[in-house]
Amino acid sequence: MTASSDPDSCSIKGNQATNIEVPVELEEKIADLEIKLEKITEEKLGIEAELQAAKQSATDAVSCYEIRIKTVNRENELLKAQLKKYVSAVQMLRRDGEQAQDTLERLKELNKIQLQQTEQESYEEKLVQVAEMHAELMEFNTRLQRCIQQKDALIRRLQDELIELRGPLPVDNGLNLEEDGFSIISEDDGTGTGNSRSLINIWIPSAFLAKTSRSEHHVYQVYIRIRDEEWNVYRRFSQFFKFHKQLIKEDPLVGTFDFPPKKTVGNKDSKCVEDRRKRLQSYLRGVVNLWVTKYPELTLPDKDTLLGFLSFFGDSVQGESGSRTRFGARFRGSQQDVQSATTPQYDGL
């Protein structure tokens, strides 16, 4: 391509072929011209490529614009159709304006009525749900109250059985001292937790029939425990009765305690003996509780202190009359009768 487009280069080559000598300056010019020709050729190729790319871009742009034009035309057609409908509707409203206004008002009223009905139905559903929840809560409350009552009854029964078997329970200062289930005072156990333990425990675990040469009668075993010290005494009902009368003289409040009455008929029946045993046990606990509240010396008692106030709990029944703070009653003969007792006919617990 270069040889055909440049006649000078052809003559030079012909001269070279004929071995004609060419000046050096001319050869340099020829080399420069060849370099410029190559650059021009490269620029031409680049311009042609750019022109081709520009043509492609123009073609793409034209296609895009054509698509947009078509879209705008479709939208324009739609808008024209909507505008025609709107104009028709406006014309119809102008013709039937009053009727259309009435129709709109009716529609508004219907919407309000439907909304109110919907709210009313929703409110009724909520009322039904609340009523069902209330019924469930009432039923649950009834079951819960029944369970609580059953548990309270069970606790009370177990507590009574425990008192009968193991003796009185510790009490708080606010409890009634006349309750049958409690014996006496309590004190801090030294742990700093406020727990208390009973100091004086009294119960009657058994009763048995004792026979002597003159008569036969029931003897009640009275068990007393103060801390680690414990002992038993045995008393007839007549001794309990005399003790009760003496205590009423000392403090009339004792007369309000539950003391079993004397019986001349049926006093050896097992039911009567069991009833007396329980009531006498509760009676002795109430007496000791009352005495503890009256005399501070019994707050931290021992056996000697207790017998100084209530000699009924001693091995032999002795008393001192005329003392305000130290009370005792004199009862005669029971230990010999107890020691000569035959085989028991009633053992209680």
Order of alpha helices (4+ residues) and beta strands (2+ residues): alpha-alpha-alpha-alpha-beta-beta-beta-beta-beta-alpha-alpha-alpha-alpha
